[in-house]
Amino acid sequence: MSARADSDGLWHLHGQQNNWILPPKAPLILRLPVIRQLRAVWHEGQVDRHNQFWRSVGTIPTGYDEWVLYAIWRGWC
């Protein structure tokens, strides 16, 4: 099995274990290869800023945002 298939399988498992649901799919143009990867990088910056704030007040991120970022990178949402 490839590393990508392993990662995808773990991603699906992690989502099931936490009962996470993906947000609605973005329009097709935003899910094209280069565009979706740029979207994922931009959103990653937003997530980092968001998590940095919440860590500063003593909370721990759940991992949902990173889970969604992976889906964006892969073109699933």
Secondary structure, DSSP 8 states (H G I E B T S, - for coil): --HHHHHHHHHHHHHHHHT--------GGGGSHHHHHHHHHHHHHHHHHHHHHHHHTT----SHHHHHHHHHHHT--
